[in-house]
Amino acid sequence: MASFPVEVLFGLYLGILTGIIPALVAWAFGFAFKYVTGVTVPAFGVIVLAIAIAGVNGGLMALNDPTFTQSANQVRLTTAVIVVLMISLYAHSAGDKMGAEFPRKLSLRKLTERTLSTDVVELVGGRGQVAVRVSGDVGDMEGYPSVPADLRREIREWTATFPADVPVVELESRVADRLRTEFDLADVAVTLDERARAVVNAAPPLGGLSKRIPAGKRGVSVPALLPSGTARGDEVALSAPDRTYRGTVVSLLSDRTREAATATEATDGGTDPVPDPTLSPSLPVADGGDGRVTVAVDAGQAVSLLGTSIDRLTIRSRGTRREYELLTLLRRAGNRIRKVTIREGSPVSGATIGDAALRDAYGVTVLAVRHEGRWQFAPRGSQALAAGDDLFVVGSYDAVTAFREAVA
């Protein structure tokens, strides 16, 4: 028989070597029992299980077995049993703690949930907003042709503001839908980092209107007064003298943008109209005013719609969002909302909202102002106004029209 210290060292070695499997079983048993039932397994049960697995005559009864207590390796075996018990109890405690802290409902999105940095979130009107910008070069989508250089440059310079109170996965989906709509992309994939910088892979537009018109529908182009914000994919109602046609917008053409797209260039002492390639009359979102809209309607309605004059184009609401309810209430009260851009030399340019007395002088209320590139919602009377500022005003139809004629 070796000396006592040597026997203890042998016991430690034997206990560690033998206790690995019992410790793993104790950890798994403690974790599973706590996670499923919320109850902790008694320590005595863990001890019996660990000793039984270690093979020392099954349970604590081995300590009273004469073959164990009178053995020449008594010190070594006792030390090994104690080590197995300690390792198993520690493993069980760790598994029990992990079972209590582990989330009950698991999902891939939960485990990979990402958040935006608080530095990029801006509070506007009491709600967080984040400006998403494209970072780096725009990549190509596998299986699609390469994106043209000019379109790639436009996407890289693109920026938009989104709500910051949605998960990053949902925000990526919204950014992708916005890019697909504004640039008419065949496909797009977006990945956002914590600074709201978007890594974009895009596929160029493929096909023309035929790609956007569903089977069984026909595309009909009609002149109409386009509400601001009308976009491809909106469901609209075209009111004619005899009936109302319902369809989906597949293309927009604004008279205002078409006029702006024709610049004048001096040639040989004269001026000839030269189209400006940076401005396109075909829009993903209408800026308001007269124009033409191509609508996908039922095939049976296409012929009659072609020979009919449209009195009114109405956007049909999809959903019950609170902002739509607010607009409905305002319209029922006889009010209208209009976006107005202040012109140079306007009577309100250079003044504040309070000094201009917009409510008293024009009968309109300012809902939002974009001044120096920043939007201010529910502005105070001290808000400065300058040429080029965009205003959203609300008032009666006559008041809004008169205000626009006076300052826009």
C-alpha positions as a Python dict, from the first residue, in 0.01 Angstrom:
ca = {
    (1, 'M'): (0, 0, 0),
    (2, 'A'): (134, 341, -95),
    (3, 'S'): (162, 634, 144),
    (4, 'F'): (-149, 836, 230),
    (5, 'P'): (-69, 1139, 6),
    (6, 'V'): (-3, 911, -288),
    (7, 'E'): (-329, 725, -227),
    (8, 'V'): (-515, 1061, -222),
    (9, 'L'): (-355, 1164, -552),
    (10, 'F'): (-450, 829, -705),
    (11, 'G'): (-803, 882, -574),
    (12, 'L'): (-823, 1230, -730),
    (13, 'Y'): (-703, 1095, -1062),
    (14, 'L'): (-946, 803, -1051),
    (15, 'G'): (-1235, 1030, -942),
    (16, 'I'): (-1180, 1282, -1223),
    (17, 'L'): (-1143, 1010, -1480),
    (18, 'T'): (-1450, 823, -1359),
    (19, 'G'): (-1663, 1132, -1287),
    (20, 'I'): (-1675, 1274, -1641),
    (21, 'I'): (-1967, 1061, -1758),
    (22, 'P'): (-2168, 1097, -1432),
    (23, 'A'): (-2114, 1475, -1445),
    (24, 'L'): (-2246, 1499, -1802),
    (25, 'V'): (-2549, 1289, -1711),
    (26, 'A'): (-2613, 1498, -1397),
    (27, 'W'): (-2590, 1823, -1599),
    (28, 'A'): (-2827, 1700, -1870),
    (29, 'F'): (-3070, 1559, -1612),
    (30, 'G'): (-3072, 1883, -1410),
    (31, 'F'): (-3113, 2103, -1719),
    (32, 'A'): (-3391, 1897, -1878),
    (33, 'F'): (-3589, 1854, -1553),
    (34, 'K'): (-3568, 2227, -1469),
    (35, 'Y'): (-3645, 2339, -1824),
    (36, 'V'): (-3949, 2112, -1866),
    (37, 'T'): (-4102, 2113, -1517),
    (38, 'G'): (-3943, 2415, -1350),
    (39, 'V'): (-3856, 2196, -1046),
    (40, 'T'): (-3504, 2125, -918),
    (41, 'V'): (-3399, 1760, -880),
    (42, 'P'): (-3309, 1680, -513),
    (43, 'A'): (-2937, 1657, -448),
    (44, 'F'): (-2972, 1308, -297),
    (45, 'G'): (-3109, 1175, -624),
    (46, 'V'): (-2816, 1324, -812),
    (47, 'I'): (-2571, 1165, -568),
    (48, 'V'): (-2728, 820, -601),
    (49, 'L'): (-2734, 853, -980),
    (50, 'A'): (-2372, 965, -1003),
    (51, 'I'): (-2242, 693, -772),
    (52, 'A'): (-2445, 430, -951),
    (53, 'I'): (-2310, 537, -1287),
    (54, 'A'): (-1957, 536, -1148),
    (55, 'G'): (-2014, 171, -1061),
    (56, 'V'): (-1930, 178, -692),
    (57, 'N'): (-2174, -90, -576),
    (58, 'G'): (-2474, 132, -647),
    (59, 'G'): (-2546, 435, -431),
    (60, 'L'): (-2421, 545, -90),
    (61, 'M'): (-2456, 188, 48),
    (62, 'A'): (-2110, 127, -94),
    (63, 'L'): (-1959, 331, 192),
    (64, 'N'): (-2090, 73, 441),
    (65, 'D'): (-1981, -232, 239),
    (66, 'P'): (-1703, -424, 421),
    (67, 'T'): (-1529, -498, 93),
    (68, 'F'): (-1509, -120, 44),
    (69, 'T'): (-1423, -6, 398),
    (70, 'Q'): (-1171, -286, 462),
    (71, 'S'): (-1009, -274, 121),
    (72, 'A'): (-640, -202, 87),
    (73, 'N'): (-736, 81, -154),
    (74, 'Q'): (-986, 232, 89),
    (75, 'V'): (-832, 584, 80),
    (76, 'R'): (-803, 582, -296),
    (77, 'L'): (-1162, 466, -350),
    (78, 'T'): (-1308, 701, -90),
    (79, 'T'): (-1129, 997, -247),
    (80, 'A'): (-1254, 894, -591),
    (81, 'V'): (-1612, 868, -466),
    (82, 'I'): (-1594, 1214, -308),
    (83, 'V'): (-1452, 1363, -630),
    (84, 'V'): (-1728, 1200, -836),
    (85, 'L'): (-1991, 1339, -599),
    (86, 'M'): (-1846, 1691, -609),
    (87, 'I'): (-1816, 1699, -986),
    (88, 'S'): (-2168, 1560, -1033),
    (89, 'L'): (-2324, 1803, -785),
    (90, 'Y'): (-2150, 2098, -952),
    (91, 'A'): (-2258, 1983, -1298),
    (92, 'H'): (-2615, 1936, -1177),
    (93, 'S'): (-2617, 2286, -1025),
    (94, 'A'): (-2489, 2435, -1353),
    (95, 'G'): (-2751, 2247, -1557),
    (96, 'D'): (-3029, 2349, -1317),
    (97, 'K'): (-2924, 2716, -1340),
    (98, 'M'): (-2907, 2703, -1719),
    (99, 'G'): (-3248, 2536, -1738),
    (100, 'A'): (-3398, 2819, -1532),
    (101, 'E'): (-3242, 3095, -1745),
    (102, 'F'): (-3287, 2938, -2089),
    (103, 'P'): (-3575, 3098, -2288),
    (104, 'R'): (-3881, 2878, -2301),
    (105, 'K'): (-3976, 2968, -2659),
    (106, 'L'): (-3691, 2930, -2904),
    (107, 'S'): (-3675, 3050, -3261),
    (108, 'L'): (-3398, 3115, -3506),
    (109, 'R'): (-3494, 3482, -3518),
    (110, 'K'): (-3478, 3506, -3138),
    (111, 'L'): (-3132, 3357, -3124),
    (112, 'T'): (-3005, 3579, -3405),
    (113, 'E'): (-3192, 3895, -3307),
    (114, 'R'): (-2995, 4209, -3377),
    (115, 'T'): (-3052, 4564, -3260),
    (116, 'L'): (-2961, 4907, -3391),
    (117, 'S'): (-2715, 5129, -3214),
    (118, 'T'): (-2883, 5404, -3012),
    (119, 'D'): (-2651, 5657, -3177),
    (120, 'V'): (-2830, 5628, -3512),
    (121, 'V'): (-3184, 5651, -3373),
    (122, 'E'): (-3336, 5998, -3388),
    (123, 'L'): (-3650, 6096, -3199),
    (124, 'V'): (-3899, 6273, -3426),
    (125, 'G'): (-4240, 6355, -3291),
    (126, 'G'): (-4188, 6122, -2996),
    (127, 'R'): (-4103, 5822, -3216),
    (128, 'G'): (-3765, 5680, -3305),
    (129, 'Q'): (-3657, 5700, -3667),
    (130, 'V'): (-3343, 5583, -3839),
    (131, 'A'): (-3190, 5695, -4168),
    (132, 'V'): (-3080, 5395, -4376),
    (133, 'R'): (-2794, 5448, -4621),
    (134, 'V'): (-2630, 5211, -4865),
    (135, 'S'): (-2278, 5113, -4766),
    (136, 'G'): (-2014, 5006, -5014),
    (137, 'D'): (-2068, 4893, -5369),
    (138, 'V'): (-2395, 4737, -5484),
    (139, 'G'): (-2345, 4368, -5551),
    (140, 'D'): (-2509, 4156, -5821),
    (141, 'M'): (-2763, 3881, -5761),
    (142, 'E'): (-2658, 3535, -5870),
    (143, 'G'): (-2846, 3424, -6181),
    (144, 'Y'): (-2930, 3779, -6295),
    (145, 'P'): (-2750, 4018, -6532),
    (146, 'S'): (-2518, 4277, -6385),
    (147, 'V'): (-2670, 4604, -6261),
    (148, 'P'): (-2597, 4897, -6499),
    (149, 'A'): (-2343, 5151, -6374),
    (150, 'D'): (-2587, 5444, -6360),
    (151, 'L'): (-2845, 5242, -6168),
    (152, 'R'): (-2574, 5115, -5936),
    (153, 'R'): (-2471, 5475, -5865),
    (154, 'E'): (-2832, 5582, -5794),
    (155, 'I'): (-2876, 5297, -5547),
    (156, 'R'): (-2551, 5386, -5369),
    (157, 'E'): (-2668, 5746, -5327),
    (158, 'W'): (-3013, 5638, -5203),
    (159, 'T'): (-3122, 5708, -4845),
    (160, 'A'): (-3456, 5682, -4666),
    (161, 'T'): (-3599, 5709, -4317),
    (162, 'F'): (-3775, 5421, -4143),
    (163, 'P'): (-3925, 5355, -3798),
    (164, 'A'): (-3663, 5237, -3550),
    (165, 'D'): (-3904, 5042, -3327),
    (166, 'V'): (-3918, 4733, -3551),
    (167, 'P'): (-3680, 4433, -3547),
    (168, 'V'): (-3379, 4457, -3775),
    (169, 'V'): (-3507, 4161, -3978),
    (170, 'E'): (-3835, 4344, -4044),
    (171, 'L'): (-3644, 4665, -4120),
    (172, 'E'): (-3434, 4481, -4378),
    (173, 'S'): (-3752, 4357, -4544),
    (174, 'R'): (-3895, 4710, -4557),
    (175, 'V'): (-3575, 4851, -4706),
    (176, 'A'): (-3572, 4577, -4970),
    (177, 'D'): (-3936, 4645, -5062),
    (178, 'R'): (-3865, 5019, -5086),
    (179, 'L'): (-3565, 4966, -5313),
    (180, 'R'): (-3756, 4717, -5527),
    (181, 'T'): (-4040, 4968, -5570),
    (182, 'E'): (-3839, 5285, -5629),
    (183, 'F'): (-3589, 5135, -5872),
    (184, 'D'): (-3815, 4866, -6021),
    (185, 'L'): (-3560, 4597, -5936),
    (186, 'A'): (-3626, 4236, -6029),
    (187, 'D'): (-3487, 4121, -5694),
    (188, 'V'): (-3293, 4271, -5405),
    (189, 'A'): (-3133, 4148, -5084),
    (190, 'V'): (-3049, 4382, -4794),
    (191, 'T'): (-2839, 4329, -4482),
    (192, 'L'): (-2822, 4599, -4213),
    (193, 'D'): (-2553, 4647, -3950),
    (194, 'E'): (-2599, 4817, -3613),
    (195, 'R'): (-2524, 5158, -3771),
    (196, 'A'): (-2817, 5117, -4017),
    (197, 'R'): (-2576, 5081, -4308),
    (198, 'A'): (-2724, 4861, -4579),
    (199, 'V'): (-2528, 4610, -4782),
    (200, 'V'): (-2729, 4567, -5101),
    (201, 'N'): (-2729, 4300, -5370),
    (202, 'A'): (-2963, 4383, -5656),
    (203, 'A'): (-3089, 4251, -5987),
    (204, 'P'): (-3168, 4498, -6267),
    (205, 'P'): (-3522, 4549, -6398),
    (206, 'L'): (-3631, 4277, -6636),
    (207, 'G'): (-3909, 4329, -6887),
    (208, 'G'): (-4157, 4613, -6906),
    (209, 'L'): (-4517, 4655, -6806),
    (210, 'S'): (-4605, 4301, -6907),
    (211, 'K'): (-4401, 4175, -6615),
    (212, 'R'): (-4608, 4376, -6367),
    (213, 'I'): (-4953, 4298, -6508),
    (214, 'P'): (-5105, 3978, -6362),
    (215, 'A'): (-5256, 3711, -6583),
    (216, 'G'): (-5613, 3790, -6687),
    (217, 'K'): (-5558, 4165, -6652),
    (218, 'R'): (-5495, 4437, -6909),
    (219, 'G'): (-5296, 4757, -6872),
    (220, 'V'): (-5479, 5081, -6952),
    (221, 'S'): (-5320, 5427, -6943),
    (222, 'V'): (-5548, 5720, -6856),
    (223, 'P'): (-5493, 6087, -6767),
    (224, 'A'): (-5578, 6169, -6406),
    (225, 'L'): (-5502, 6394, -6112),
    (226, 'L'): (-5247, 6189, -5917),
    (227, 'P'): (-5255, 6221, -5537),
    (228, 'S'): (-4917, 6281, -5376),
    (229, 'G'): (-4761, 5953, -5275),
    (230, 'T'): (-4937, 5736, -5533),
    (231, 'A'): (-4704, 5443, -5594),
    (232, 'R'): (-4680, 5131, -5803),
    (233, 'G'): (-4883, 4853, -5650),
    (234, 'D'): (-5147, 5083, -5500),
    (235, 'E'): (-5508, 4977, -5550),
    (236, 'V'): (-5709, 5261, -5703),
    (237, 'A'): (-6067, 5341, -5799),
    (238, 'L'): (-6119, 5532, -6125),
    (239, 'S'): (-6451, 5716, -6115),
    (240, 'A'): (-6614, 5771, -6455),
    (241, 'P'): (-6955, 5930, -6525),
    (242, 'D'): (-7126, 5593, -6565),
    (243, 'R'): (-6928, 5355, -6344),
    (244, 'T'): (-6623, 5302, -6125),
    (245, 'Y'): (-6325, 5093, -6234),
    (246, 'R'): (-6095, 4925, -5985),
    (247, 'G'): (-5739, 4823, -6058),
    (248, 'T'): (-5374, 4826, -5953),
    (249, 'V'): (-5119, 5093, -6048),
    (250, 'V'): (-4835, 4956, -6259),
    (251, 'S'): (-4680, 5280, -6390),
    (252, 'L'): (-4694, 5657, -6329),
    (253, 'L'): (-4612, 5957, -6546),
    (254, 'S'): (-4609, 6307, -6398),
    (255, 'D'): (-4657, 6614, -6615),
    (256, 'R'): (-4464, 6824, -6364),
    (257, 'T'): (-4159, 6599, -6371),
    (258, 'R'): (-4180, 6570, -6749),
    (259, 'E'): (-4163, 6949, -6778),
    (260, 'A'): (-3872, 6963, -6534),
    (261, 'A'): (-3690, 6696, -6731),
    (262, 'T'): (-3662, 6932, -7030),
    (263, 'A'): (-3385, 7184, -6973),
    (264, 'T'): (-3278, 7469, -7202),
    (265, 'E'): (-2928, 7490, -7344),
    (266, 'A'): (-2793, 7783, -7547),
    (267, 'T'): (-2689, 7678, -7896),
    (268, 'D'): (-2580, 7922, -8169),
    (269, 'G'): (-2729, 8217, -7988),
    (270, 'G'): (-3065, 8044, -7928),
    (271, 'T'): (-3214, 7802, -7683),
    (272, 'D'): (-3321, 7454, -7773),
    (273, 'P'): (-3496, 7217, -7537),
    (274, 'V'): (-3256, 6946, -7426),
    (275, 'P'): (-3377, 6652, -7214),
    (276, 'D'): (-3203, 6625, -6881),
    (277, 'P'): (-3094, 6261, -6837),
    (278, 'T'): (-3088, 6296, -6456),
    (279, 'L'): (-3466, 6348, -6444),
    (280, 'S'): (-3706, 6076, -6549),
    (281, 'P'): (-4076, 6145, -6605),
    (282, 'S'): (-4154, 5787, -6507),
    (283, 'L'): (-4193, 5780, -6131),
    (284, 'P'): (-4212, 5505, -5865),
    (285, 'V'): (-4403, 5751, -5640),
    (286, 'A'): (-4612, 6044, -5766),
    (287, 'D'): (-4530, 6393, -5642),
    (288, 'G'): (-4889, 6506, -5697),
    (289, 'G'): (-5057, 6689, -5982),
    (290, 'D'): (-5175, 6605, -6330),
    (291, 'G'): (-5026, 6307, -6507),
    (292, 'R'): (-5098, 5968, -6653),
    (293, 'V'): (-5140, 5642, -6470),
    (294, 'T'): (-5132, 5291, -6612),
    (295, 'V'): (-5369, 5063, -6425),
    (296, 'A'): (-5410, 4686, -6448),
    (297, 'V'): (-5785, 4614, -6474),
    (298, 'D'): (-5996, 4314, -6568),
    (299, 'A'): (-5976, 4229, -6934),
    (300, 'G'): (-6349, 4290, -6978),
    (301, 'Q'): (-6319, 4646, -6846),
    (302, 'A'): (-6019, 4751, -7055),
    (303, 'V'): (-6212, 4843, -7372),
    (304, 'S'): (-6479, 5051, -7197),
    (305, 'L'): (-6217, 5226, -6980),
    (306, 'L'): (-6021, 5337, -7287),
    (307, 'G'): (-6314, 5538, -7420),
    (308, 'T'): (-6411, 5696, -7086),
    (309, 'S'): (-6299, 6022, -6928),
    (310, 'I'): (-6189, 5986, -6566),
    (311, 'D'): (-6339, 6234, -6322),
    (312, 'R'): (-6152, 6125, -6012),
    (313, 'L'): (-5878, 5881, -5905),
    (314, 'T'): (-5905, 5753, -5548),
    (315, 'I'): (-5652, 5546, -5358),
    (316, 'R'): (-5811, 5249, -5183),
    (317, 'S'): (-5687, 5186, -4831),
    (318, 'R'): (-5534, 4849, -4755),
    (319, 'G'): (-5547, 4790, -4379),
    (320, 'T'): (-5671, 4981, -4079),
    (321, 'R'): (-5366, 5188, -3989),
    (322, 'R'): (-5432, 5475, -3751),
    (323, 'E'): (-5292, 5738, -3987),
    (324, 'Y'): (-5554, 5639, -4246),
    (325, 'E'): (-5825, 5674, -3985),
    (326, 'L'): (-5695, 6021, -3901),
    (327, 'L'): (-5699, 6127, -4265),
    (328, 'T'): (-6053, 5997, -4299),
    (329, 'L'): (-6166, 6202, -3999),
    (330, 'L'): (-6001, 6514, -4141),
    (331, 'R'): (-6168, 6464, -4476),
    (332, 'R'): (-6506, 6409, -4315),
    (333, 'A'): (-6462, 6743, -4140),
    (334, 'G'): (-6404, 6910, -4478),
    (335, 'N'): (-6024, 6941, -4442),
    (336, 'R'): (-5750, 6858, -4689),
    (337, 'I'): (-5379, 6790, -4644),
    (338, 'R'): (-5139, 6925, -4904),
    (339, 'K'): (-4763, 6937, -4942),
    (340, 'V'): (-4639, 7288, -5029),
    (341, 'T'): (-4287, 7402, -5122),
    (342, 'I'): (-4211, 7765, -5038),
    (343, 'R'): (-4087, 7961, -5339),
    (344, 'E'): (-3824, 8234, -5348),
    (345, 'G'): (-3974, 8571, -5258),
    (346, 'S'): (-4277, 8414, -5087),
    (347, 'P'): (-4444, 8633, -4821),
    (348, 'V'): (-4361, 8372, -4555),
    (349, 'S'): (-3999, 8317, -4661),
    (350, 'G'): (-3761, 8440, -4393),
    (351, 'A'): (-4029, 8454, -4124),
    (352, 'T'): (-4132, 8213, -3850),
    (353, 'I'): (-4462, 8030, -3836),
    (354, 'G'): (-4576, 8255, -3555),
    (355, 'D'): (-4474, 8577, -3729),
    (356, 'A'): (-4640, 8469, -4054),
    (357, 'A'): (-4963, 8394, -3863),
    (358, 'L'): (-5049, 8117, -4108),
    (359, 'R'): (-5361, 8008, -3921),
    (360, 'D'): (-5507, 8359, -3903),
    (361, 'A'): (-5393, 8483, -4243),
    (362, 'Y'): (-5451, 8172, -4451),
    (363, 'G'): (-5667, 7942, -4239),
    (364, 'V'): (-5419, 7651, -4250),
    (365, 'T'): (-5230, 7460, -3982),
    (366, 'V'): (-4875, 7334, -4038),
    (367, 'L'): (-4837, 6965, -3954),
    (368, 'A'): (-4472, 6923, -4053),
    (369, 'V'): (-4184, 7128, -4194),
    (370, 'R'): (-3866, 7016, -4368),
    (371, 'H'): (-3617, 7295, -4295),
    (372, 'E'): (-3250, 7261, -4393),
    (373, 'G'): (-3304, 6896, -4479),
    (374, 'R'): (-3458, 6798, -4143),
    (375, 'W'): (-3824, 6723, -4078),
    (376, 'Q'): (-3993, 6882, -3779),
    (377, 'F'): (-4336, 6748, -3688),
    (378, 'A'): (-4591, 6963, -3504),
    (379, 'P'): (-4356, 7265, -3528),
    (380, 'R'): (-4373, 7550, -3282),
    (381, 'G'): (-4439, 7912, -3369),
    (382, 'S'): (-4065, 7984, -3350),
    (383, 'Q'): (-3994, 7747, -3640),
    (384, 'A'): (-3819, 7943, -3918),
    (385, 'L'): (-3937, 7919, -4280),
    (386, 'A'): (-3720, 7967, -4586),
    (387, 'A'): (-3739, 7928, -4962),
    (388, 'G'): (-3722, 7561, -5058),
    (389, 'D'): (-3877, 7436, -4733),
    (390, 'D'): (-4147, 7169, -4765),
    (391, 'L'): (-4463, 7208, -4558),
    (392, 'F'): (-4752, 6972, -4494),
    (393, 'V'): (-5054, 7189, -4417),
    (394, 'V'): (-5413, 7102, -4330),
    (395, 'G'): (-5721, 7315, -4383),
    (396, 'S'): (-6028, 7349, -4598),
    (397, 'Y'): (-5993, 7293, -4971),
    (398, 'D'): (-6023, 7665, -5045),
    (399, 'A'): (-5778, 7763, -4771),
    (400, 'V'): (-5516, 7509, -4875),
    (401, 'T'): (-5551, 7610, -5241),
    (402, 'A'): (-5519, 7980, -5160),
    (403, 'F'): (-5217, 7918, -4938),
    (404, 'R'): (-5044, 7718, -5209),
    (405, 'E'): (-5107, 7988, -5468),
    (406, 'A'): (-4969, 8251, -5230),
    (407, 'V'): (-4645, 8084, -5122),
    (408, 'A'): (-4568, 7792, -5354),
}
